[in-house]
Amino acid sequence: MKHLSKLLVVALVFVGFNNIQAQDENNPWQISFGINAIDAYPTNDPNNSFSSTSLFDEYFNLSDHWNILPSVSYVGVSKYIGDGFSLGARGSINRIEKLGDAAADDLSHYAIDGTIKYNFLKNTTVDPFIEIGGGYTWIDQIGAGTANGGIGVNFWFSENIGLTLQTQYKHAFEDYLIRHFQHMAGVSVRFGGTDTDGDGIYDKDDACPEVAGLEAFNGCPDSDGDGIEDSKDDCPNEAGSKELNGCPDADGDGVADKDDACPNEAGLAELAGCPDADGDGVADKDDECPNEAGPAENNGCPWPDSDGDSVLDKDDQCPEVAGTVANNGCPEVTEEVQKQLNDYARTILFDTGKSSIKAESTSVMVDIIQILNEYPNAKFTVEGHTDSVGRESTNQRLSEARALSVKDFLVDKGIDEFRLSAIGYGEAKPIATNNTRAGRAQNRRVEINLVKE
């Protein structure tokens, strides 16, 4: 039986160690080992019963009543199951030389007990508890079942190591086995918490159990040390500010470097962190005229007004000739210009009865071309007229041919054809009487008139 008891104690400890990986809470396992004392006082009652007074009369009389084996004499293991409760088992050995006031003949003592423990406090240095349970005890070769109850306290020096003091009363169910106290003092070790990443935070409380982190962030890392955990840090490898979600801002313009097209120059958020010296809405890096405000359509440069007529070249139909805003930057044909143009046109000479222009009219045609070039966007009608001599149909055809001849001459000399049209009126629009030679001479004419749109 002695050897069986020893084997049970060893097996109990072995089972405890091999269940280290079975836990699912922080340090649910506790193993304790140390010395125990057996106190059988008083035993002089023939009925083997205690009064409430006599039970504790000499409770602390170590020298007269306590049996202590000067070596490790108990080992216990327990597992926390929740709400302050733990289940456990304990094995102990001792030598009995004192039975109350009587001497004993070096009796052996073995016990194995199951325990239910309740801890009153959590996460404290001083950790009191009560314990109940039952087991089997052998004194020498005699064994019996016992019912146990006791109290104790753990003093934790660290999260895992502590001192345990406890005492229990063991009530034997057989009269041949004396009832007794068992006092214990020993070292306790708590273990079983899993910390996969080794950051000191157990996996069950670690929001990032596979990556070493900080307690302040529930076990999650802050790689750049900026006080913002990596999962919430837009720049986890570069220290930054909370305002920019952990990203740096080298130029201090409020735009994170990762979003800043000009990270070393303070700029505007709406221009991706780039400066705009002239305030035209075009970033200096894209502005061909960074010190002159201009539209983006012209690469940040002001639109030119080459002719200085207050109509920008982009809107000016005559960008090289000063004009008026009302005429889209082109000069307007005045009544004086119109009069001068027709004064020249009426002097154009044709061969008699033909549409061919006489050579002596070349100079006047040059003058007409100069005037037309001054108004590059103006459109004109070349009109042909005759006197009433001859058949009307013939006069009509002649007027049309002469108008077209003038138009063709002007186009040949560089006037855009789209600006000119030709029409003949025959004898329909006289400006003088056809009854006199002088009047008929005035009616045989060409006019160049502005087309008013």
C-alpha positions in Angstrom: 0.0 0.0 0.0 2.9 2.4 0.8 4.3 2.0 -2.7 0.9 2.3 -4.3 0.3 5.6 -2.5 3.7 6.9 -3.7 2.8 6.0 -7.2 -0.5 7.8 -7.0 1.2 11.0 -5.9 3.7 10.8 -8.7 1.0 10.0 -11.2 -1.0 13.0 -9.9 1.8 15.4 -10.6 2.5 13.8 -14.0 -1.1 14.3 -15.0 -0.9 17.9 -13.9 2.1 18.7 -16.0 0.8 17.0 -19.1 -2.4 19.0 -19.1 -0.6 22.3 -19.4 -1.8 22.7 -23.0 -5.4 21.9 -22.1 -6.2 25.3 -20.7 -8.3 28.0 -22.3 -7.9 30.8 -19.7 -5.0 32.8 -18.3 -2.9 30.5 -16.0 -5.7 28.2 -15.1 -3.4 25.6 -13.7 -1.7 25.8 -10.2 0.8 23.3 -8.8 1.9 23.6 -5.2 4.6 21.7 -3.3 6.1 22.0 0.2 5.9 20.6 3.6 2.9 19.4 5.6 2.3 18.9 9.3 -0.1 16.3 10.8 -1.7 17.4 14.1 -3.7 14.6 15.8 -4.3 16.5 19.1 -6.4 15.7 21.2 -6.6 11.9 21.0 -7.3 11.1 24.6 -11.1 11.1 24.1 -12.1 7.4 24.1 -15.0 8.3 21.8 -12.6 9.9 19.3 -14.7 13.1 19.3 -13.8 16.7 19.7 -15.6 19.5 21.5 -15.5 22.9 19.8 -13.4 24.1 22.7 -10.8 21.3 22.8 -10.4 21.2 19.0 -8.3 24.4 18.9 -6.9 24.4 22.5 -3.4 23.7 21.3 -3.8 24.3 17.6 -0.4 26.2 17.4 1.6 23.8 19.6 4.1 22.9 17.0 6.7 21.3 19.3 4.3 19.0 21.1 1.8 18.0 18.5 2.9 18.7 14.9 4.5 16.0 12.9 6.7 17.5 10.2 8.8 15.6 7.6 11.8 17.9 6.8 11.5 17.6 3.1 9.0 18.2 0.3 6.0 16.2 1.6 3.0 17.2 -0.5 2.3 18.0 -4.1 -1.0 19.4 -5.3 -2.4 20.5 -8.7 -5.6 22.3 -9.5 -7.4 23.8 -12.5 -9.5 26.9 -12.4 -13.0 26.2 -13.9 -14.5 29.7 -13.6 -16.4 32.0 -11.2 -13.6 31.5 -8.5 -13.8 27.7 -8.4 -11.0 25.3 -9.0 -10.9 21.5 -9.0 -7.8 19.7 -7.9 -6.0 16.8 -6.3 -3.2 16.5 -3.8 -0.9 13.8 -2.5 1.0 13.9 0.7 3.4 11.8 2.9 4.5 12.2 6.5 5.9 10.3 9.5 3.8 10.2 12.7 5.7 10.3 16.0 3.2 12.3 18.1 -0.4 11.4 18.5 -1.7 14.2 20.7 0.2 14.0 24.0 1.2 10.4 23.3 4.2 9.1 21.4 3.9 7.0 18.3 6.2 4.4 16.8 7.3 6.2 13.7 4.1 5.6 11.8 3.9 6.3 8.1 1.2 8.6 6.7 0.0 8.7 3.1 -3.0 10.6 1.7 -4.5 11.4 -1.6 -7.3 13.9 -1.7 -9.6 15.6 -4.2 -10.4 19.3 -3.7 -12.9 21.9 -4.6 -11.4 25.3 -3.9 -13.1 28.8 -4.0 -11.0 31.9 -4.2 -12.7 35.0 -2.9 -10.6 37.6 -4.8 -9.3 37.9 -8.3 -6.0 39.4 -9.5 -4.8 40.3 -6.0 -1.5 39.8 -4.2 -3.2 38.3 -1.1 -5.5 35.6 -2.3 -7.6 33.9 0.4 -9.6 30.7 -0.3 -11.7 27.9 1.3 -11.4 24.3 0.3 -13.6 21.2 0.7 -13.2 17.7 -0.6 -12.6 14.1 0.3 -9.9 11.4 0.0 -8.3 8.5 1.4 -5.6 8.4 4.1 -3.3 5.6 5.3 -1.6 5.6 8.7 0.9 2.8 8.6 -1.1 0.0 7.0 -4.6 1.2 8.0 -6.6 3.4 5.6 -10.0 5.1 5.6 -11.9 7.6 3.6 -12.0 11.2 4.9 -14.1 14.3 4.4 -12.0 17.5 4.4 -12.5 21.2 4.9 -10.1 24.0 5.3 -9.0 27.5 4.6 -5.8 29.0 3.2 -4.2 32.0 1.5 -1.9 32.5 -1.4 0.7 35.3 -1.4 1.6 36.0 -5.0 5.1 37.5 -5.5 4.6 37.7 -9.2 1.9 36.6 -11.7 3.1 33.0 -11.5 5.0 32.4 -8.3 3.6 32.6 -4.7 3.6 31.2 -1.2 0.6 29.1 0.0 -0.4 28.6 3.6 -3.4 26.4 4.4 -4.9 24.2 7.0 -7.6 21.6 6.8 -9.5 19.3 9.1 -9.8 15.7 8.0 -12.7 13.7 9.3 -12.2 9.9 9.1 -15.2 7.8 8.4 -13.8 4.8 10.3 -13.2 4.8 14.1 -9.9 3.1 13.8 -8.4 6.1 11.9 -8.0 9.2 14.0 -9.4 12.5 12.9 -6.7 15.1 12.5 -5.5 18.5 11.1 -3.2 18.8 8.2 -1.3 22.1 7.8 0.7 22.9 4.7 3.2 25.6 3.6 4.7 25.6 0.2 5.4 27.2 -3.1 2.7 27.6 -5.7 3.2 28.1 -9.4 0.5 29.2 -11.8 0.8 28.4 -15.5 -1.0 27.5 -18.6 -1.6 30.8 -20.3 -0.8 30.8 -24.0 1.1 33.8 -25.3 1.9 32.8 -28.9 3.7 36.0 -29.8 5.6 36.4 -26.6 4.4 39.9 -25.9 3.3 39.2 -22.3 -0.4 39.3 -23.2 -2.2 36.0 -23.2 -3.9 35.0 -26.4 -7.4 35.1 -25.0 -6.9 38.8 -24.2 -4.6 39.5 -27.2 -6.3 41.2 -30.2 -3.2 40.3 -32.3 -2.2 36.9 -30.8 0.4 36.1 -33.5 2.1 39.5 -33.6 4.0 40.9 -30.6 2.4 44.1 -29.5 1.7 46.5 -26.6 -0.7 46.1 -23.6 -2.1 49.6 -24.3 -3.3 48.2 -27.7 -4.6 44.9 -26.4 -1.5 43.1 -27.7 -1.4 44.7 -31.1 1.8 46.4 -32.4 2.7 50.0 -33.0 5.7 49.4 -35.4 6.6 53.1 -35.7 6.0 54.0 -32.1 3.8 56.9 -32.8 1.1 55.9 -30.4 -1.3 54.6 -33.0 -1.7 50.8 -33.4 -0.8 49.5 -36.8 -4.3 48.4 -37.7 -5.5 52.0 -37.4 -2.3 53.5 -38.8 -2.3 54.5 -42.4 1.5 54.6 -42.3 2.4 51.9 -39.9 6.2 52.1 -40.6 6.5 55.8 -40.4 5.8 57.8 -37.3 3.1 60.4 -37.7 0.3 62.3 -36.0 -3.2 61.2 -34.9 -4.7 63.9 -37.0 -3.3 62.3 -40.1 -4.0 58.7 -39.0 -0.4 58.0 -38.1 1.2 59.4 -41.2 4.0 62.0 -41.3 3.8 65.5 -42.8 7.3 66.7 -43.5 6.3 70.2 -44.8 3.6 70.7 -42.1 0.8 71.7 -44.6 -1.7 69.3 -43.2 -1.4 66.9 -46.1 0.1 63.5 -45.3 3.4 62.8 -47.2 1.8 59.7 -48.8 -0.8 61.9 -50.3 1.4 65.0 -50.9 2.6 65.5 -54.4 5.0 68.1 -53.0 6.0 66.6 -49.6 8.9 69.1 -49.0 7.0 72.2 -49.8 4.0 73.5 -47.9 1.0 73.7 -50.1 -2.8 73.4 -50.3 -4.9 70.4 -49.7 -7.0 71.0 -52.8 -3.7 70.9 -54.9 -2.5 67.6 -53.3 -0.2 69.5 -51.0 1.5 71.7 -53.6 2.0 75.5 -53.4 0.3 78.0 -55.7 2.3 81.2 -55.6 0.0 83.2 -57.8 -3.2 81.8 -56.4 -4.7 80.9 -59.8 -5.6 77.3 -58.8 -2.8 75.8 -60.8 0.0 74.1 -58.7 3.4 75.8 -59.2 4.9 72.5 -60.4 2.3 72.5 -63.3 2.2 76.3 -63.8 4.2 77.6 -66.7 3.7 81.1 -65.2 3.9 80.5 -61.5 4.1 84.2 -60.6 1.3 85.3 -62.9 -2.3 84.2 -62.4 -3.7 82.3 -65.3 -6.3 79.7 -66.1 -5.5 75.9 -66.1 -6.6 75.8 -69.7 -3.5 77.9 -70.6 -1.2 76.0 -68.2 -1.5 78.7 -65.5 -0.5 81.6 -67.8 -2.7 84.6 -68.5 -4.2 84.6 -72.0 -2.4 87.1 -74.3 -4.1 90.0 -76.0 -1.6 90.6 -78.9 -3.4 93.6 -80.4 -4.3 95.2 -77.1 -8.0 95.5 -77.8 -9.1 94.0 -74.6 -10.3 90.9 -76.4 -8.1 87.9 -75.4 -6.4 86.2 -78.3 -8.3 82.9 -77.6 -11.6 84.8 -78.2 -10.3 87.4 -80.7 -11.3 86.6 -84.3 -8.7 89.2 -85.3 -5.9 88.6 -82.8 -3.4 90.7 -84.6 -5.7 93.7 -85.5 -7.2 95.8 -82.8 -11.0 95.7 -82.8 -14.0 96.0 -80.6 -15.4 93.7 -78.0 -18.8 93.9 -79.8 -17.2 92.7 -83.0 -15.2 89.8 -81.3 -12.0 91.7 -81.4 -12.1 92.7 -85.0 -12.4 96.3 -86.3 -15.9 97.5 -87.4 -16.5 98.8 -90.8 -17.7 102.4 -90.3 -19.9 104.4 -92.7 -16.8 106.4 -93.7 -15.0 103.2 -94.6 -18.0 101.9 -96.5 -18.2 105.1 -98.5 -14.5 105.1 -99.3 -14.8 101.5 -100.4 -17.6 102.3 -102.9 -15.9 105.4 -104.1 -13.0 103.1 -105.2 -15.3 100.4 -106.5 -17.3 102.8 -108.7 -14.1 103.7 -110.5 -13.4 100.2 -111.7 -13.4 100.2 -115.5 -14.5 97.3 -117.8 -14.0 96.8 -121.5 -17.1 98.0 -123.4 -19.9 95.4 -123.3 -17.6 93.0 -121.4 -16.8 91.8 -117.9 -13.0 92.1 -118.2 -11.4 94.7 -115.9 -9.3 97.3 -117.7 -5.6 97.4 -116.7 -5.8 101.0 -115.6 -8.1 99.9 -112.7 -5.4 97.8 -111.1 -4.3 100.5 -108.7 -7.8 101.0 -107.4 -8.2 97.3 -106.9 -5.1 97.4 -104.7 -6.7 100.1 -102.7 -9.8 98.0 -102.2 -7.7 95.0 -101.2 -5.9 97.1 -98.5 -9.3 98.1 -97.0 -10.7 94.6 -97.0 -7.5 93.3 -95.3 -8.1 95.8 -92.5 -11.4 94.0 -91.7 -10.4 90.3 -91.9 -13.7 89.0 -90.5 -16.1 91.3 -92.4 -18.1 89.9 -95.3 -19.0 91.9 -98.4 -21.2 91.6 -101.4 -19.8 92.6 -104.8 -22.8 94.1 -106.7 -22.9 94.8 -110.4 -25.2 97.5 -112.0 -25.8 98.7 -115.6 -27.6 101.5 -117.3 -30.8 100.9 -119.2 -29.4 100.9 -122.7 -30.0 97.6 -124.5 -32.1 94.6 -123.6 -32.8 94.1 -119.9 -31.8 90.5 -120.0 -28.5 91.3 -121.5 -27.9 94.0 -118.9 -28.7 91.5 -116.2 -26.1 89.0 -117.4 -23.5 91.7 -117.9 -24.0 93.0 -114.3 -23.6 89.5 -112.9 -20.5 88.8 -114.9 -18.8 92.0 -113.9 -19.6 91.4 -110.2 -18.2 87.9 -110.4 -15.1 89.3 -112.3 -14.3 91.7 -109.4 -14.8 89.0 -106.8 -12.5 86.6 -108.7 -9.8 89.3 -108.9 -10.0 89.9 -105.2 -9.9 86.2 -104.3 -7.0 85.8 -106.6 -5.1 88.5 -104.7 -5.6 86.8 -101.3 -9.0 87.8 -100.0 -10.8 84.7 -98.5 -13.5 83.6 -100.8 -15.9 82.9 -98.0 -15.9 86.6 -97.2 -17.2 87.6 -100.7 -20.4 87.0 -102.7 -21.3 88.4 -106.1 -24.7 89.5 -107.4 -25.9 91.4 -110.5 -28.8 93.8 -110.4 -28.8 94.8 -114.1 -30.5 98.1 -114.6 -32.8 97.6 -111.6 -31.1 99.9 -109.2 -30.0 103.2 -110.9 -28.5 106.0 -108.8 -29.0 108.6 -111.6 -31.2 109.2 -114.6 -30.6 107.1 -117.6 -31.8 110.0 -119.9 -28.4 111.6 -119.9 -25.0 110.5 -120.7 -23.7 111.5 -117.3 -26.5 109.7 -115.5 -26.0 106.5 -117.5 -22.3 106.7 -116.7 -23.1 106.8 -112.9 -25.5 103.8 -113.3 -22.7 101.6 -114.9 -21.0 100.8 -111.6 -19.7 98.2 -109.2 -20.4 98.5 -105.4 -18.8 96.5 -102.5 -21.2 96.6 -99.6 -20.7 95.2 -96.0 -22.9 92.3 -95.2 -24.6 93.1 -91.8 -25.3 90.0 -89.8 
